[in-house]
Amino acid sequence: MAFIDNFDLSQTATVSRRTWTSDGMGGGSYTNITVATIKCAVWQKTASEVIVSDRLHNKSTHTLACLPNASFLADDVITIGAATYKISKPDDIRGFGELMVIDLELTG
């Protein structure tokens, strides 16, 4: 049995990225575009994990696990159902060969 078989990747996440759209007259605006839809598992951290996270000045509230073929940038927005998250530690996206683990902060 593979390590990834221990995870139920039945949730669907939409990864959105903020991009600049020119209006053709020297201005423009930022919009979020969907860059990926991935299968994943998301769970809420335990109270002790959140306390440790806050002491490290990191607001991680949830953990996401997905296949390693996903690509994330620091400012990406991740939506799962009605919940919206941001990547809380973009420099600490951990890969375990067949699994990628990311700390998230619930934003809405």
HUURGI-V903208 format. One record per run of one state. SS is the DSSP state (hx for helix, st for strand, lp for the rest). FROM is the first residue (numbers start at 1). TO is the last residue. If there is no record, write none. Layout:
ss:from:to
SS:FROM:TO
SS:FROM:TO
This chain:
ss:from:to
lp:1:2
hx:3:6
lp:7:10
st:11:22
lp:23:27
st:28:44
lp:45:46
hx:47:55
lp:56:61
st:62:66
lp:67:76
st:77:80
lp:81:82
st:83:87
lp:88:89
hx:90:92
lp:93:93
st:94:95
lp:96:99
st:100:106
lp:107:108
